Amino acid sequence: MLKDLFNVIARICIATIFLHEALDSIEHYYHTKETMTNYGILWNQDFLLRSTIGILILGGSLLIIGYKVKFASFLLMSYLIPVTFIVYSFWNDDLSVRPIHQLHFMHNIAIVGGLIMVYLYGSGKWSIKRMIDVWRLPR
Protein backbone atom coordinates (compact mmCIF):
# COMPACT_ATOMS: atom_id res chain seq x y z
CA MET A 1 0.00 0.00 0.00
CA LEU A 2 2.73 2.46 0.97
CA LYS A 3 4.79 1.40 -2.06
CA ASP A 4 1.86 2.24 -4.33
CA LEU A 5 1.39 5.62 -2.69
CA PHE A 6 5.06 6.50 -3.14
CA ASN A 7 4.88 5.34 -6.76
CA VAL A 8 2.10 7.87 -7.44
CA ILE A 9 3.90 10.63 -5.52
CA ALA A 10 7.12 9.96 -7.45
CA ARG A 11 5.33 10.05 -10.82
CA ILE A 12 3.62 13.32 -9.89
CA CYS A 13 6.90 14.90 -8.73
CA ILE A 14 8.70 13.95 -11.93
CA ALA A 15 5.79 14.98 -14.16
CA THR A 16 5.43 18.35 -12.44
CA ILE A 17 8.91 19.37 -13.59
CA PHE A 18 8.02 18.74 -17.22
CA LEU A 19 4.56 20.28 -17.07
CA HIS A 20 5.99 23.40 -15.44
CA GLU A 21 8.64 23.63 -18.14
CA ALA A 22 5.96 23.33 -20.84
CA LEU A 23 3.86 26.09 -19.29
CA ASP A 24 6.94 28.26 -18.81
CA SER A 25 7.88 27.76 -22.48
CA ILE A 26 4.38 28.78 -23.54
CA GLU A 27 4.34 31.83 -21.28
CA HIS A 28 7.80 32.95 -22.39
CA TYR A 29 7.60 31.66 -25.97
CA TYR A 30 9.68 34.40 -27.61
CA HIS A 31 12.24 34.47 -24.85
CA THR A 32 12.61 30.70 -25.21
CA LYS A 33 13.25 31.17 -28.93
CA GLU A 34 15.95 33.72 -28.11
CA THR A 35 17.53 31.24 -25.72
CA MET A 36 17.46 28.59 -28.45
CA THR A 37 19.29 31.04 -30.73
CA ASN A 38 21.90 31.67 -28.04
CA TYR A 39 22.58 27.92 -27.87
CA GLY A 40 22.87 27.64 -31.66
CA ILE A 41 19.53 25.93 -32.24
CA LEU A 42 18.45 27.80 -35.36
CA TRP A 43 16.67 25.20 -37.48
CA ASN A 44 12.87 25.67 -37.56
CA GLN A 45 12.57 27.02 -34.02
CA ASP A 46 8.77 27.28 -34.04
CA PHE A 47 8.41 23.62 -35.01
CA LEU A 48 11.00 22.50 -32.43
CA LEU A 49 9.52 24.60 -29.65
CA ARG A 50 5.92 23.56 -30.33
CA SER A 51 6.96 19.92 -30.61
CA THR A 52 8.86 20.18 -27.35
CA ILE A 53 5.88 21.75 -25.58
CA GLY A 54 3.68 18.94 -26.90
CA ILE A 55 6.15 16.29 -25.76
CA LEU A 56 6.40 17.84 -22.30
CA ILE A 57 2.62 18.10 -21.86
CA LEU A 58 1.90 14.63 -23.25
CA GLY A 59 4.71 12.91 -21.34
CA GLY A 60 3.95 14.71 -18.08
CA SER A 61 0.22 14.04 -18.32
CA LEU A 62 0.72 10.35 -19.10
CA LEU A 63 3.06 10.02 -16.13
CA ILE A 64 0.58 11.61 -13.74
CA ILE A 65 -2.36 9.44 -14.77
CA GLY A 66 -0.19 6.32 -15.03
CA TYR A 67 -1.01 5.36 -18.59
CA LYS A 68 1.62 4.34 -21.17
CA VAL A 69 4.35 5.30 -18.69
CA LYS A 70 7.08 3.50 -20.66
CA PHE A 71 6.23 5.60 -23.69
CA ALA A 72 6.04 8.74 -21.54
CA SER A 73 9.39 8.00 -19.90
CA PHE A 74 11.04 7.39 -23.25
CA LEU A 75 9.50 10.58 -24.67
CA LEU A 76 10.68 12.70 -21.76
CA MET A 77 14.16 11.14 -21.76
CA SER A 78 14.48 11.76 -25.50
CA TYR A 79 13.90 15.43 -24.72
CA LEU A 80 15.84 15.79 -21.46
CA ILE A 81 19.10 14.03 -22.36
CA PRO A 82 20.01 16.15 -25.42
CA VAL A 83 18.84 19.37 -23.76
CA THR A 84 20.97 18.63 -20.70
CA PHE A 85 24.09 18.11 -22.79
CA ILE A 86 23.42 21.24 -24.87
CA VAL A 87 22.40 23.68 -22.14
CA TYR A 88 24.46 22.47 -19.18
CA SER A 89 27.75 21.48 -20.84
CA PHE A 90 29.66 22.69 -17.78
CA TRP A 91 32.96 21.33 -19.08
CA ASN A 92 32.91 24.09 -21.74
CA ASP A 93 31.81 26.90 -19.41
CA ASP A 94 33.71 29.69 -17.74
CA LEU A 95 34.78 29.02 -14.18
CA SER A 96 32.23 31.59 -12.96
CA VAL A 97 29.20 29.55 -14.11
CA ARG A 98 30.68 26.05 -14.12
CA PRO A 99 29.50 25.05 -10.60
CA ILE A 100 25.86 26.03 -11.17
CA HIS A 101 25.74 24.38 -14.59
CA GLN A 102 27.35 21.27 -13.14
CA LEU A 103 24.65 21.19 -10.46
CA HIS A 104 21.85 21.57 -13.02
CA PHE A 105 23.47 18.89 -15.16
CA MET A 106 23.50 16.49 -12.21
CA HIS A 107 19.88 17.35 -11.32
CA ASN A 108 18.80 16.46 -14.85
CA ILE A 109 20.78 13.22 -14.75
CA ALA A 110 18.96 12.36 -11.50
CA ILE A 111 15.62 13.05 -13.21
CA VAL A 112 16.67 10.73 -16.05
CA GLY A 113 17.37 8.12 -13.35
CA GLY A 114 13.83 8.57 -12.04
CA LEU A 115 12.43 8.19 -15.54
CA ILE A 116 14.43 4.99 -15.99
CA MET A 117 12.91 3.65 -12.75
CA VAL A 118 9.41 4.48 -14.02
CA TYR A 119 10.26 2.82 -17.33
CA LEU A 120 11.47 -0.34 -15.61
CA TYR A 121 8.85 -0.68 -12.87
CA GLY A 122 5.79 0.77 -14.58
CA SER A 123 2.92 2.73 -13.17
CA GLY A 124 2.00 0.54 -10.20
CA LYS A 125 -1.43 -0.18 -8.77
CA TRP A 126 -2.75 3.36 -8.65
CA SER A 127 -2.92 4.17 -12.32
CA ILE A 128 -5.33 4.43 -15.21
CA LYS A 129 -3.58 1.46 -16.83
CA ARG A 130 -4.42 -0.80 -13.91
CA MET A 131 -8.01 0.44 -13.80
CA ILE A 132 -8.40 -0.42 -17.49
CA ASP A 133 -6.86 -3.87 -16.94
CA VAL A 134 -9.15 -4.56 -13.96
CA TRP A 135 -12.30 -3.42 -15.75
CA ARG A 136 -11.53 -5.29 -18.95
CA LEU A 137 -13.96 -8.13 -19.47
CA PRO A 138 -12.54 -11.64 -19.82
CA ARG A 139 -12.44 -12.99 -23.38
N, C-alpha and C positions, 0 to 999 in steps of 0.2 A: 504494500500500500504506500509506504513512504517512498520507495523506489519510483513508483509511478508518479507520485506528486513531484519529486525532484526532476523527473524526466520532463514533465510539462513546464516546470519553472525554468529549466535549462533551455528548452526550445524557445520559450518566450523571451528570455534574456538575449539569446543569440539573434533571434528574429528582430527584436527591437532595434538593434544596432543598424541593421540593413534597412528597415522601414524608416527610421529616422534619417538615414543618409539619402534615401529616395526623396523624402519630403523636403529635406534641405536642398537637394539638387533642383527640385521643382521651384522652390521659393527663390533660390539664388541662381536661376538658370543661366543668365548671361555672365554672372561672375564665375560660374563653373566652367563655362566655355572659355573665358579668359585664362583660367587656371590650366585648362587642357592645352591651350596655346603655349603657356609658359613651360609646360612639360614636353612640348614638341609633338603633341597629338593634334595634327592638323587635318587629317583626312576625314571628311564628312562628319563634322562635329555634331550637327543636329541629330543625325542618324545614330551615332555612337551614344550620345547622351540620352536620347529617348529610349534606345534599346537598354541601356544600363538602368534607367529608372524602372522600366518594365521588368527587367530581371530582378531588381532589388525588391519591388513590390510583390511580384509573383513568388519568388523564393521565400521572402519573409512571411508572407501570408500562408503559404503551404506549410512552413515550419510551425507556425502558431497553431493551425488547426490539426496538424499531424496527418496530413494526407500527401502521399508521394514525397516523403521526406528524403529519400535517396536522390530523387531527381532535384529537389530543392537544394540539398546539400551540394550536389555536383554543380548546379547552376551558380550558387553563391561562391563556391570555391573557384569556379572558372572566371568569376569577376575579381574576387579578392586577391588571388595570388599574383596575377600580372600587375594590378594596381599597386600592391604593396611593393613590388620590386621597382616599379617606375617612380612612385612618389616618395618612398622612404628608402632610397638607395643611399644609406648613411655612409657607406664606404667611399662615396664620391663627394660627400659634402664637406663644407668648411668646418673647422673645429668648433666654431661657435654654435652651429645647429646640429652637429653630429649626435650628441647625447639624446636630444629630444626625438630626432628621427630614428635613432636606434631603438628607443623605447616604443615608439609607434610601430615600428617594424615588428618588434617582438610581440606587441599586443595583437597585431594582425595574425601573426603566426599562431598565437594561442587560440584565436578565433577559428582559424583553419583546423586546429586540433579538435576543437569542439564540434565543428562540422563533420570531421572524420568520424568522431564518436557517434554522432547522429546517423551518419551514413551506415556505419557498421551495426549499430544496435537498434535502429528503427525508431518508430514513434511511440512505442510502449502501449499500455492499456488505455490510457486516456487520450484517444485520438479519433478523428473522423474515420480513419482507415479501419480501426477495430470495430467501430459502430457499424460500418457497412458490412464487415465480415460477419458480425454477430447477427445482423438482421437479414442477411442473405438466406433465402430459402434453400433447403437441400435439393439436390437435383434428382 
